[in-house]
């Protein structure tokens, strides 16, 4: 007994409609995606043209140093208290009301974050616009 085989039909998948659906999904995801931008601190980093700073910048500059235990000093004068009011008073006294002076904040690597924020808050309340954070260059990995 001989059975007859049915002729095979070629099955074709229409890719044109599949591509259309993929592009519509892609367009949907692009349009509905929201990009949030985290708040950032604007830090004016110093730029050097040569190896030594300009003469006018050496004349007057404010330096707030914070030790590892949170002790503040303004232009190498240790403050008696480590609170916001004493930092503001010391900055007012050293700057004589000139808020265009560059202000540099140098904090120890183990300083609490709150102490650095206190120094930045004092600078912000007085209206200083040129704020610098000092760091050291990291040693290359062995």
N, CA, C and O atoms as a GROMACS GRO file, in nm:
protein
  568
    1UNK      N    1   0.083  -0.115   0.000
    1UNK     CA    2   0.000   0.000   0.000
    1UNK      C    3   0.089   0.123   0.000
    1UNK      O    4   0.181   0.138   0.081
    2UNK      N    5   0.059   0.202  -0.089
    2UNK     CA    6   0.140   0.321  -0.107
    2UNK      C    7   0.058   0.443  -0.068
    2UNK      O    8  -0.048   0.472  -0.125
    3UNK      N    9   0.113   0.516   0.035
    3UNK     CA   10   0.043   0.637   0.079
    3UNK      C   11   0.095   0.756   0.003
    3UNK      O   12   0.213   0.766  -0.028
    4UNK      N   13   0.006   0.843  -0.026
    4UNK     CA   14   0.046   0.964  -0.096
    4UNK      C   15   0.083   1.072   0.007
    4UNK      O   16   0.010   1.096   0.103
    5UNK      N   17   0.192   1.131  -0.016
    5UNK     CA   18   0.234   1.240   0.072
    5UNK      C   19   0.177   1.371   0.022
    5UNK      O   20   0.170   1.398  -0.098
    6UNK      N   21   0.137   1.451   0.117
    6UNK     CA   22   0.086   1.583   0.079
    6UNK      C   23   0.206   1.671   0.048
    6UNK      O   24   0.309   1.665   0.115
    7UNK      N   25   0.191   1.750  -0.051
    7UNK     CA   26   0.302   1.840  -0.082
    7UNK      C   27   0.321   1.942   0.031
    7UNK      O   28   0.223   1.998   0.082
    8UNK      N   29   0.446   1.966   0.070
    8UNK     CA   30   0.475   2.060   0.177
    8UNK      C   31   0.456   2.202   0.130
    8UNK      O   32   0.494   2.240   0.019
    9UNK      N   33   0.397   2.278   0.218
    9UNK     CA   34   0.380   2.419   0.187
    9UNK      C   35   0.496   2.495   0.251
    9UNK      O   36   0.534   2.468   0.365
   10UNK      N   37   0.550   2.589   0.179
   10UNK     CA   38   0.655   2.673   0.234
   10UNK      C   39   0.592   2.775   0.329
   10UNK      O   40   0.500   2.849   0.294
   11UNK      N   41   0.644   2.776   0.450
   11UNK     CA   42   0.592   2.869   0.550
   11UNK      C   43   0.683   2.992   0.551
   11UNK      O   44   0.802   2.981   0.580
   12UNK      N   45   0.628   3.105   0.520
   12UNK     CA   46   0.704   3.230   0.521
   12UNK      C   47   0.650   3.319   0.633
   12UNK      O   48   0.530   3.333   0.653
   13UNK      N   49   0.745   3.377   0.703
   13UNK     CA   50   0.708   3.473   0.808
   13UNK      C   51   0.728   3.612   0.750
   13UNK      O   52   0.835   3.646   0.700
   14UNK      N   53   0.624   3.690   0.758
   14UNK     CA   54   0.630   3.825   0.705
   14UNK      C   55   0.700   3.913   0.808
   14UNK      O   56   0.642   3.945   0.912
   15UNK      N   57   0.825   3.952   0.780
   15UNK     CA   58   0.903   4.031   0.874
   15UNK      C   59   0.870   4.180   0.869
   15UNK      O   60   0.905   4.254   0.961
   16UNK      N   61   0.804   4.224   0.767
   16UNK     CA   62   0.772   4.367   0.756
   16UNK      C   63   0.682   4.412   0.871
   16UNK      O   64   0.706   4.516   0.931
   17UNK      N   65   0.579   4.335   0.901
   17UNK     CA   66   0.490   4.375   1.010
   17UNK      C   67   0.559   4.360   1.146
   17UNK      O   68   0.533   4.439   1.237
   18UNK      N   69   0.647   4.262   1.161
   18UNK     CA   70   0.721   4.246   1.285
   18UNK      C   71   0.815   4.365   1.308
   18UNK      O   72   0.826   4.412   1.421
   19UNK      N   73   0.880   4.411   1.206
   19UNK     CA   74   0.968   4.528   1.218
   19UNK      C   75   0.888   4.652   1.252
   19UNK      O   76   0.932   4.736   1.331
   20UNK      N   77   0.771   4.666   1.193
   20UNK     CA   78   0.686   4.780   1.226
   20UNK      C   79   0.648   4.780   1.374
   20UNK      O   80   0.651   4.885   1.439
   21UNK      N   81   0.613   4.666   1.427
   21UNK     CA   82   0.575   4.657   1.568
   21UNK      C   83   0.695   4.691   1.658
   21UNK      O   84   0.679   4.760   1.759
   22UNK      N   85   0.814   4.642   1.623
   22UNK     CA   86   0.933   4.669   1.702
   22UNK      C   87   0.964   4.819   1.702
   22UNK      O   88   0.998   4.874   1.806
   23UNK      N   89   0.953   4.884   1.588
   23UNK     CA   90   0.980   5.028   1.583
   23UNK      C   91   0.876   5.108   1.661
   23UNK      O   92   0.911   5.210   1.722
   24UNK      N   93   0.753   5.066   1.660
   24UNK     CA   94   0.650   5.135   1.737
   24UNK      C   95   0.676   5.119   1.886
   24UNK      O   96   0.660   5.214   1.962
   25UNK      N   97   0.718   4.999   1.929
   25UNK     CA   98   0.754   4.980   2.070
   25UNK      C   99   0.875   5.065   2.109
   25UNK      O  100   0.878   5.124   2.216
   26UNK      N  101   0.973   5.070   2.021
   26UNK     CA  102   1.090   5.152   2.047
   26UNK      C  103   1.053   5.299   2.060
   26UNK      O  104   1.100   5.367   2.151
   27UNK      N  105   0.970   5.347   1.972
   27UNK     CA  106   0.923   5.485   1.978
   27UNK      C  107   0.845   5.510   2.106
   27UNK      O  108   0.859   5.616   2.168
   28UNK      N  109   0.763   5.416   2.147
   28UNK     CA  110   0.686   5.430   2.270
   28UNK      C  111   0.778   5.442   2.391
   28UNK      O  112   0.757   5.528   2.477
   29UNK      N  113   0.880   5.357   2.400
   29UNK     CA  114   0.971   5.361   2.514
   29UNK      C  115   1.055   5.489   2.515
   29UNK      O  116   1.084   5.542   2.622
   30UNK      N  117   1.094   5.537   2.400
   30UNK     CA  118   1.172   5.661   2.394
   30UNK      C  119   1.088   5.780   2.438
   30UNK      O  120   1.138   5.866   2.510
   31UNK      N  121   0.964   5.784   2.397
   31UNK     CA  122   0.878   5.897   2.431
   31UNK      C  123   0.838   5.895   2.577
   31UNK      O  124   0.829   6.000   2.640
   32UNK      N  125   0.813   5.778   2.633
   32UNK     CA  126   0.763   5.770   2.770
   32UNK      C  127   0.873   5.767   2.876
   32UNK      O  128   0.843   5.776   2.995
   33UNK      N  129   0.997   5.754   2.837
   33UNK     CA  130   1.106   5.750   2.934
   33UNK      C  131   1.132   5.891   2.987
   33UNK      O  132   1.135   5.988   2.911
   34UNK      N  133   1.151   5.899   3.117
   34UNK     CA  134   1.184   6.027   3.177
   34UNK      C  135   1.328   6.021   3.226
   34UNK      O  136   1.371   5.923   3.286
   35UNK      N  137   1.401   6.127   3.199
   35UNK     CA  138   1.539   6.136   3.242
   35UNK      C  139   1.546   6.234   3.358
   35UNK      O  140   1.516   6.352   3.342
   36UNK      N  141   1.584   6.184   3.474
   36UNK     CA  142   1.596   6.271   3.590
   36UNK      C  143   1.741   6.311   3.608
   36UNK      O  144   1.832   6.230   3.586
   37UNK      N  145   1.761   6.432   3.646
   37UNK     CA  146   1.896   6.482   3.670
   37UNK      C  147   1.911   6.506   3.818
   37UNK      O  148   1.837   6.584   3.878
   38UNK      N  149   2.008   6.439   3.877
   38UNK     CA  150   2.032   6.455   4.019
   38UNK      C  151   2.090   6.594   4.045
   38UNK      O  152   2.156   6.652   3.959
   39UNK      N  153   2.065   6.645   4.162
   39UNK     CA  154   2.120   6.776   4.196
   39UNK      C  155   2.271   6.764   4.208
   39UNK      O  156   2.323   6.665   4.261
   40UNK      N  157   2.341   6.862   4.161
   40UNK     CA  158   2.485   6.859   4.160
   40UNK      C  159   2.538   6.985   4.226
   40UNK      O  160   2.477   7.092   4.220
   41UNK      N  161   2.651   6.971   4.290
   41UNK     CA  162   2.719   7.086   4.346
   41UNK      C  163   2.807   7.146   4.239
   41UNK      O  164   2.884   7.076   4.174
   42UNK      N  165   2.797   7.274   4.222
   42UNK     CA  166   2.882   7.341   4.125
   42UNK      C  167   3.010   7.382   4.197
   42UNK      O  168   3.007   7.463   4.291
   43UNK      N  169   3.121   7.327   4.153
   43UNK     CA  170   3.249   7.354   4.214
   43UNK      C  171   3.338   7.420   4.110
   43UNK      O  172   3.359   7.365   4.002
   44UNK      N  173   3.389   7.536   4.143
   44UNK     CA  174   3.476   7.609   4.053
   44UNK      C  175   3.619   7.564   4.079
   44UNK      O  176   3.686   7.616   4.169
   45UNK      N  177   3.667   7.468   4.000
   45UNK     CA  178   3.801   7.415   4.021
   45UNK      C  179   3.905   7.511   3.968
   45UNK      O  180   3.883   7.576   3.865
   46UNK      N  181   4.019   7.521   4.036
   46UNK     CA  182   4.123   7.614   3.990
   46UNK      C  183   4.191   7.562   3.863
   46UNK      O  184   4.208   7.442   3.845
   47UNK      N  185   4.228   7.655   3.778
   47UNK     CA  186   4.299   7.622   3.656
   47UNK      C  187   4.435   7.687   3.661
   47UNK      O  188   4.449   7.800   3.708
   48UNK      N  189   4.536   7.617   3.613
   48UNK     CA  190   4.671   7.671   3.617
   48UNK      C  191   4.728   7.677   3.476
   48UNK      O  192   4.728   7.578   3.403
   49UNK      N  193   4.776   7.795   3.438
   49UNK     CA  194   4.842   7.811   3.310
   49UNK      C  195   4.990   7.777   3.323
   49UNK      O  196   5.050   7.715   3.235
   50UNK      N  197   5.048   7.817   3.436
   50UNK     CA  198   5.188   7.786   3.463
   50UNK      C  199   5.198   7.721   3.600
   50UNK      O  200   5.097   7.690   3.662
   51UNK      N  201   5.321   7.699   3.645
   51UNK     CA  202   5.342   7.632   3.772
   51UNK      C  203   5.314   7.717   3.894
   51UNK      O  204   5.301   7.662   4.004
   52UNK      N  205   5.304   7.849   3.881
   52UNK     CA  206   5.279   7.934   3.997
   52UNK      C  207   5.151   8.014   3.975
   52UNK      O  208   5.119   8.050   3.862
   53UNK      N  209   5.077   8.042   4.083
   53UNK     CA  210   4.953   8.119   4.068
   53UNK      C  211   4.983   8.265   4.035
   53UNK      O  212   5.093   8.315   4.056
   54UNK      N  213   4.880   8.331   3.983
   54UNK     CA  214   4.894   8.472   3.946
   54UNK      C  215   4.913   8.557   4.071
   54UNK      O  216   4.873   8.518   4.181
   55UNK      N  217   4.975   8.674   4.055
   55UNK     CA  218   5.008   8.760   4.168
   55UNK      C  219   4.884   8.813   4.239
   55UNK      O  220   4.882   8.823   4.362
   56UNK      N  221   4.779   8.847   4.162
   56UNK     CA  222   4.661   8.904   4.225
   56UNK      C  223   4.585   8.800   4.307
   56UNK      O  224   4.514   8.837   4.401
   57UNK      N  225   4.598   8.672   4.274
   57UNK     CA  226   4.532   8.570   4.353
   57UNK      C  227   4.610   8.540   4.480
   57UNK      O  228   4.552   8.494   4.579
   58UNK      N  229   4.740   8.564   4.480
   58UNK     CA  230   4.819   8.541   4.600
   58UNK      C  231   4.793   8.649   4.703
   58UNK      O  232   4.812   8.626   4.823
   59UNK      N  233   4.750   8.767   4.660
   59UNK     CA  234   4.733   8.879   4.752
   59UNK      C  235   4.628   8.849   4.858
   59UNK      O  236   4.657   8.865   4.977
   60UNK      N  237   4.510   8.806   4.821
   60UNK     CA  238   4.405   8.782   4.920
   60UNK      C  239   4.326   8.660   4.879
   60UNK      O  240   4.267   8.655   4.771
   61UNK      N  241   4.325   8.562   4.967
   61UNK     CA  242   4.248   8.441   4.943
   61UNK      C  243   4.206   8.386   5.078
   61UNK      O  244   4.282   8.394   5.175
   62UNK      N  245   4.088   8.330   5.085
   62UNK     CA  246   4.039   8.272   5.209
   62UNK      C  247   4.056   8.121   5.204
   62UNK      O  248   4.026   8.057   5.103
   63UNK      N  249   4.104   8.064   5.313
   63UNK     CA  250   4.122   7.920   5.320
   63UNK      C  251   4.057   7.869   5.447
   63UNK      O  252   4.094   7.907   5.558
   64UNK      N  253   3.958   7.781   5.429
   64UNK     CA  254   3.892   7.717   5.542
   64UNK      C  255   3.947   7.575   5.549
   64UNK      O  256   3.927   7.496   5.457
   65UNK      N  257   4.015   7.543   5.658
   65UNK     CA  258   4.070   7.409   5.677
   65UNK      C  259   3.990   7.338   5.785
   65UNK      O  260   3.956   7.396   5.888
   66UNK      N  261   3.961   7.210   5.760
   66UNK     CA  262   3.884   7.129   5.854
   66UNK      C  263   3.966   7.005   5.886
   66UNK      O  264   4.003   6.929   5.797
   67UNK      N  265   3.995   6.985   6.014
   67UNK     CA  266   4.075   6.869   6.054
   67UNK      C  267   3.987   6.745   6.062
   67UNK      O  268   3.865   6.752   6.044
   68UNK      N  269   4.049   6.632   6.089
   68UNK     CA  270   3.976   6.505   6.094
   68UNK      C  271   3.873   6.501   6.205
   68UNK      O  272   3.771   6.434   6.193
   69UNK      N  273   3.899   6.574   6.316
   69UNK     CA  274   3.803   6.574   6.426
   69UNK      C  275   3.698   6.685   6.411
   69UNK      O  276   3.614   6.701   6.500
   70UNK      N  277   3.701   6.762   6.302
   70UNK     CA  278   3.599   6.862   6.276
   70UNK      C  279   3.633   7.002   6.326
   70UNK      O  280   3.544   7.086   6.336
   71UNK      N  281   3.760   7.028   6.356
   71UNK     CA  282   3.802   7.160   6.401
   71UNK      C  283   3.822   7.250   6.279
   71UNK      O  284   3.890   7.213   6.184
   72UNK      N  285   3.763   7.370   6.283
   72UNK     CA  286   3.771   7.465   6.173
   72UNK      C  287   3.885   7.564   6.197
   72UNK      O  288   3.914   7.600   6.311
   73UNK      N  289   3.948   7.606   6.088
   73UNK     CA  290   4.042   7.719   6.095
   73UNK      C  291   4.025   7.800   5.967
   73UNK      O  292   4.012   7.745   5.858
   74UNK      N  293   4.025   7.931   5.983
   74UNK     CA  294   4.012   8.022   5.870
   74UNK      C  295   4.142   8.099   5.858
   74UNK      O  296   4.181   8.171   5.950
   75UNK      N  297   4.210   8.084   5.745
   75UNK     CA  298   4.342   8.145   5.721
   75UNK      C  299   4.438   8.116   5.836
   75UNK      O  300   4.502   8.206   5.891
   76UNK      N  301   4.448   7.988   5.872
   76UNK     CA  302   4.540   7.936   5.975
   76UNK      C  303   4.510   7.988   6.115
   76UNK      O  304   4.598   7.983   6.202
   77UNK      N  305   4.391   8.036   6.139
   77UNK     CA  306   4.350   8.078   6.273
   77UNK      C  307   4.240   7.982   6.320
   77UNK      O  308   4.130   7.980   6.264
   78UNK      N  309   4.271   7.904   6.423
   78UNK     CA  310   4.176   7.804   6.473
   78UNK      C  311   4.058   7.874   6.539
   78UNK      O  312   4.075   7.966   6.619
   79UNK      N  313   3.938   7.829   6.504
   79UNK     CA  314   3.815   7.887   6.562
   79UNK      C  315   3.785   7.822   6.696
   79UNK      O  316   3.805   7.702   6.713
   80UNK      N  317   3.735   7.902   6.793
   80UNK     CA  318   3.706   7.845   6.925
   80UNK      C  319   3.589   7.748   6.924
   80UNK      O  320   3.588   7.653   7.002
   81UNK      N  321   3.491   7.770   6.836
   81UNK     CA  322   3.375   7.682   6.826
   81UNK      C  323   3.369   7.624   6.685
   81UNK      O  324   3.420   7.683   6.589
   82UNK      N  325   3.307   7.509   6.675
   82UNK     CA  326   3.294   7.442   6.545
   82UNK      C  327   3.150   7.445   6.496
   82UNK      O  328   3.095   7.343   6.456
   83UNK      N  329   3.088   7.563   6.501
   83UNK     CA  330   2.951   7.575   6.456
   83UNK      C  331   2.942   7.674   6.340
   83UNK      O  332   3.039   7.742   6.306
   84UNK      N  333   2.824   7.681   6.282
   84UNK     CA  334   2.801   7.765   6.164
   84UNK      C  335   2.823   7.913   6.194
   84UNK      O  336   2.882   7.984   6.112
   85UNK      N  337   2.776   7.960   6.307
   85UNK     CA  338   2.786   8.103   6.340
   85UNK      C  339   2.931   8.147   6.352
   85UNK      O  340   2.966   8.256   6.306
   86UNK      N  341   3.016   8.066   6.413
   86UNK     CA  342   3.156   8.106   6.427
   86UNK      C  343   3.229   8.104   6.293
   86UNK      O  344   3.317   8.186   6.271
   87UNK      N  345   3.193   8.012   6.204
   87UNK     CA  346   3.254   8.010   6.071
   87UNK      C  347   3.211   8.133   5.992
   87UNK      O  348   3.292   8.194   5.922
   88UNK      N  349   3.083   8.170   6.002
   88UNK     CA  350   3.033   8.289   5.932
   88UNK      C  351   3.103   8.414   5.983
   88UNK      O  352   3.145   8.499   5.905
   89UNK      N  353   3.116   8.426   6.116
   89UNK     CA  354   3.182   8.544   6.175
   89UNK      C  355   3.327   8.552   6.131
   89UNK      O  356   3.376   8.661   6.099
   90UNK      N  357   3.398   8.439   6.129
   90UNK     CA  358   3.539   8.440   6.089
   90UNK      C  359   3.554   8.475   5.942
   90UNK      O  360   3.647   8.547   5.905
   91UNK      N  361   3.464   8.425   5.856
   91UNK     CA  362   3.472   8.458   5.714
   91UNK      C  363   3.442   8.606   5.689
   91UNK      O  364   3.505   8.669   5.605
   92UNK      N  365   3.344   8.660   5.763
   92UNK     CA  366   3.314   8.804   5.751
   92UNK      C  367   3.434   8.888   5.790
   92UNK      O  368   3.468   8.986   5.723
   93UNK      N  369   3.499   8.849   5.900
   93UNK     CA  370   3.613   8.925   5.951
   93UNK      C  371   3.730   8.919   5.853
   93UNK      O  372   3.793   9.021   5.826
   94UNK      N  373   3.760   8.802   5.801
   94UNK     CA  374   3.876   8.785   5.712
   94UNK      C  375   3.853   8.847   5.574
   94UNK      O  376   3.947   8.896   5.512
   95UNK      N  377   3.728   8.844   5.526
   95UNK     CA  378   3.701   8.895   5.391
   95UNK      C  379   3.669   9.043   5.388
   95UNK      O  380   3.671   9.104   5.282
   96UNK      N  381   3.638   9.103   5.503
   96UNK     CA  382   3.596   9.243   5.510
   96UNK      C  383   3.477   9.272   5.419
   96UNK      O  384   3.466   9.380   5.363
   97UNK      N  385   3.388   9.175   5.405
   97UNK     CA  386   3.267   9.192   5.326
   97UNK      C  387   3.285   9.170   5.176
   97UNK      O  388   3.188   9.182   5.101
   98UNK      N  389   3.406   9.137   5.130
   98UNK     CA  390   3.430   9.115   4.987
   98UNK      C  391   3.400   8.969   4.955
   98UNK      O  392   3.480   8.880   4.988
   99UNK      N  393   3.286   8.944   4.890
   99UNK     CA  394   3.247   8.807   4.858
   99UNK      C  395   3.300   8.761   4.723
   99UNK      O  396   3.271   8.649   4.681
  100UNK      N  397   3.377   8.844   4.654
  100UNK     CA  398   3.437   8.803   4.527
  100UNK      C  399   3.571   8.733   4.546
  100UNK      O  400   3.631   8.686   4.449
  101UNK      N  401   3.620   8.726   4.670
  101UNK     CA  402   3.746   8.658   4.696
  101UNK      C  403   3.729   8.507   4.674
  101UNK      O  404   3.623   8.452   4.703
  102UNK      N  405   3.833   8.441   4.624
  102UNK     CA  406   3.824   8.296   4.612
  102UNK      C  407   3.829   8.230   4.750
  102UNK      O  408   3.912   8.266   4.833
  103UNK      N  409   3.741   8.135   4.773
  103UNK     CA  410   3.733   8.065   4.901
  103UNK      C  411   3.768   7.919   4.876
  103UNK      O  412   3.706   7.852   4.794
  104UNK      N  413   3.868   7.871   4.947
  104UNK     CA  414   3.916   7.735   4.932
  104UNK      C  415   3.884   7.656   5.057
  104UNK      O  416   3.916   7.699   5.168
  105UNK      N  417   3.821   7.539   5.040
  105UNK     CA  418   3.789   7.452   5.153
  105UNK      C  419   3.879   7.330   5.146
  105UNK      O  420   3.875   7.254   5.049
  106UNK      N  421   3.962   7.313   5.249
  106UNK     CA  422   4.052   7.198   5.257
  106UNK      C  423   4.008   7.113   5.375
  106UNK      O  424   4.014   7.157   5.490
  107UNK      N  425   3.963   6.992   5.347
  107UNK     CA  426   3.916   6.903   5.453
  107UNK      C  427   3.996   6.775   5.452
  107UNK      O  428   4.034   6.724   5.347
  108UNK      N  429   4.022   6.724   5.571
  108UNK     CA  430   4.090   6.597   5.585
  108UNK      C  431   4.003   6.486   5.525
  108UNK      O  432   3.881   6.498   5.522
  109UNK      N  433   4.066   6.380   5.477
  109UNK     CA  434   3.991   6.271   5.415
  109UNK      C  435   3.897   6.200   5.510
  109UNK      O  436   3.800   6.138   5.466
  110UNK      N  437   3.923   6.208   5.638
  110UNK     CA  438   3.840   6.140   5.737
  110UNK      C  439   3.744   6.236   5.808
  110UNK      O  440   3.681   6.198   5.907
  111UNK      N  441   3.732   6.358   5.759
  111UNK     CA  442   3.641   6.456   5.816
  111UNK      C  443   3.497   6.413   5.791
  111UNK      O  444   3.465   6.359   5.685
  112UNK      N  445   3.411   6.438   5.888
  112UNK     CA  446   3.270   6.407   5.868
  112UNK      C  447   3.213   6.498   5.759
  112UNK      O  448   3.253   6.614   5.745
  113UNK      N  449   3.121   6.444   5.685
  113UNK     CA  450   3.060   6.517   5.574
  113UNK      C  451   2.988   6.643   5.624
  113UNK      O  452   2.984   6.744   5.554
  114UNK      N  453   2.932   6.637   5.743
  114UNK     CA  454   2.858   6.751   5.797
  114UNK      C  455   2.948   6.872   5.816
  114UNK      O  456   2.902   6.985   5.797
  115UNK      N  457   3.073   6.852   5.852
  115UNK     CA  458   3.164   6.965   5.873
  115UNK      C  459   3.191   7.036   5.740
  115UNK      O  460   3.197   7.159   5.737
  116UNK      N  461   3.205   6.962   5.633
  116UNK     CA  462   3.228   7.023   5.501
  116UNK      C  463   3.102   7.098   5.457
  116UNK      O  464   3.111   7.207   5.401
  117UNK      N  465   2.986   7.039   5.481
  117UNK     CA  466   2.860   7.105   5.445
  117UNK      C  467   2.843   7.233   5.527
  117UNK      O  468   2.790   7.331   5.474
  118UNK      N  469   2.885   7.234   5.652
  118UNK     CA  470   2.876   7.355   5.735
  118UNK      C  471   2.961   7.466   5.675
  118UNK      O  472   2.917   7.581   5.668
  119UNK      N  473   3.082   7.433   5.630
  119UNK     CA  474   3.169   7.534   5.568
  119UNK      C  475   3.108   7.585   5.437
  119UNK      O  476   3.112   7.705   5.409
  120UNK      N  477   3.051   7.496   5.359
  120UNK     CA  478   2.987   7.538   5.233
  120UNK      C  479   2.862   7.621   5.260
  120UNK      O  480   2.834   7.716   5.187
  121UNK      N  481   2.788   7.585   5.364
  121UNK     CA  482   2.668   7.661   5.400
  121UNK      C  483   2.705   7.802   5.444
  121UNK      O  484   2.636   7.898   5.410
  122UNK      N  485   2.813   7.815   5.521
  122UNK     CA  486   2.857   7.948   5.564
  122UNK      C  487   2.897   8.033   5.444
  122UNK      O  488   2.865   8.152   5.438
  123UNK      N  489   2.968   7.973   5.348
  123UNK     CA  490   3.008   8.046   5.227
  123UNK      C  491   2.885   8.086   5.146
  123UNK      O  492   2.880   8.197   5.092
  124UNK      N  493   2.788   7.998   5.138
  124UNK     CA  494   2.666   8.029   5.063
  124UNK      C  495   2.583   8.139   5.127
  124UNK      O  496   2.528   8.223   5.058
  125UNK      N  497   2.574   8.138   5.260
  125UNK     CA  498   2.496   8.241   5.329
  125UNK      C  499   2.560   8.379   5.314
  125UNK      O  500   2.490   8.480   5.312
  126UNK      N  501   2.693   8.383   5.305
  126UNK     CA  502   2.760   8.513   5.288
  126UNK      C  503   2.764   8.558   5.142
  126UNK      O  504   2.790   8.675   5.115
  127UNK      N  505   2.738   8.467   5.048
  127UNK     CA  506   2.733   8.505   4.908
  127UNK      C  507   2.863   8.487   4.831
  127UNK      O  508   2.882   8.551   4.727
  128UNK      N  509   2.953   8.402   4.878
  128UNK     CA  510   3.076   8.375   4.804
  128UNK      C  511   3.044   8.300   4.675
  128UNK      O  512   2.965   8.206   4.675
  129UNK      N  513   3.106   8.343   4.565
  129UNK     CA  514   3.078   8.282   4.436
  129UNK      C  515   3.192   8.195   4.384
  129UNK      O  516   3.169   8.108   4.300
  130UNK      N  517   3.312   8.216   4.431
  130UNK     CA  518   3.428   8.138   4.386
  130UNK      C  519   3.467   8.039   4.495
  130UNK      O  520   3.544   8.072   4.586
  131UNK      N  521   3.414   7.919   4.485
  131UNK     CA  522   3.437   7.816   4.586
  131UNK      C  523   3.524   7.706   4.526
  131UNK      O  524   3.497   7.656   4.417
  132UNK      N  525   3.630   7.669   4.600
  132UNK     CA  526   3.721   7.564   4.554
  132UNK      C  527   3.731   7.458   4.661
  132UNK      O  528   3.736   7.488   4.781
  133UNK      N  529   3.734   7.334   4.619
  133UNK     CA  530   3.757   7.221   4.709
  133UNK      C  531   3.896   7.168   4.677
  133UNK      O  532   3.923   7.131   4.562
  134UNK      N  533   3.984   7.163   4.774
  134UNK     CA  534   4.120   7.118   4.748
  134UNK      C  535   4.131   6.969   4.774
  134UNK      O  536   4.072   6.915   4.868
  135UNK      N  537   4.206   6.904   4.688
  135UNK     CA  538   4.231   6.761   4.699
  135UNK      C  539   4.377   6.735   4.666
  135UNK      O  540   4.449   6.825   4.623
  136UNK      N  541   4.419   6.613   4.686
  136UNK     CA  542   4.552   6.571   4.644
  136UNK      C  543   4.537   6.466   4.536
  136UNK      O  544   4.435   6.397   4.528
  137UNK      N  545   4.637   6.455   4.452
  137UNK     CA  546   4.631   6.359   4.344
  137UNK      C  547   4.647   6.219   4.399
  137UNK      O  548   4.734   6.194   4.482
  138UNK      N  549   4.563   6.128   4.354
  138UNK     CA  550   4.568   5.991   4.403
  138UNK      C  551   4.692   5.920   4.349
  138UNK      O  552   4.735   5.943   4.236
  139UNK      N  553   4.749   5.834   4.432
  139UNK     CA  554   4.867   5.758   4.389
  139UNK      C  555   4.825   5.653   4.287
  139UNK      O  556   4.718   5.594   4.302
  140UNK      N  557   4.905   5.630   4.185
  140UNK     CA  558   4.869   5.528   4.085
  140UNK      C  559   4.871   5.389   4.147
  140UNK      O  560   4.950   5.360   4.236
  141UNK      N  561   4.784   5.304   4.098
  141UNK     CA  562   4.774   5.167   4.148
  141UNK      C  563   4.899   5.088   4.110
  141UNK      O  564   4.949   5.104   3.998
  142UNK      N  565   4.950   5.004   4.200
  142UNK     CA  566   5.071   4.928   4.169
  142UNK      C  567   5.048   4.821   4.066
  142UNK      O  568   5.140   4.749   4.030
   0.00000   0.00000   0.00000
